[in-house]
Amino acid sequence: MKFIYVMVLFSSMLLAMQKQIILGSYSVESNGLNAVKTVEKQIENDETLKMLMHKNSAAVMSTVISGYTVVSVNIFDSYSSLLPAMKVLKNYYGDAYVLKYPTDGFFR
């Protein structure tokens, strides 16, 4: 019984972590800012993506991490909200991936 309780506790902690979808990283900040504008236009033109973004209160952001401008869609509180958005975004960004939110620098 204790084992089941511990497994449920750990799985709920894992699923409760905040996540973000990384769409790209750019060494030149202006390229990252242009990418944010492009993603926002894609969201406006794609009704499914627009609905998912509104439903999850997600936003497109650019953040400087370790000298790179990273374009991401965040914040997702669960995998059940993240996976449908990831599926639609994969149509535009085939190499998109998921990281925890907030992301620390990659190189220390």
VENKA-V967286 format. One record per backbone hydrogen bond with DSSP energy under -0.5 kcal/mol. NH is the residue of the N-H (numbers start at 1). CO is the residue of the C=O. Records with the same first field share a line. If there is no record, write none. Layout:
BEGIN
NH: CO / CO
END
This chain:
BEGIN
5: 1
6: 2
7: 3
8: 4
9: 5
10: 6
11: 7
12: 8
13: 9
14: 10
15: 11
16: 12
17: 14
19: 76
20: 99
21: 73
22: 20 / 97
23: 21 / 71
24: 71
26: 69
29: 27
31: 28
32: 28
33: 29
34: 30
35: 31
36: 32
37: 33
38: 34
39: 35
40: 36
41: 37
42: 38
43: 39
44: 40
45: 41
46: 42
47: 45
50: 46
51: 47
52: 48
53: 49
54: 50
55: 51
56: 52
57: 53 / 54
58: 53
59: 74
61: 72
63: 70
65: 63 / 68
68: 65
69: 26
70: 63 / 68
71: 24 / 69
72: 61 / 70
73: 21
74: 59 / 72
75: 19
76: 19
81: 78
82: 78
83: 79
85: 81
86: 82
87: 83
88: 84
89: 85
90: 86
91: 88
92: 89
93: 89
96: 93
97: 22
99: 20
101: 18
108: 106
END
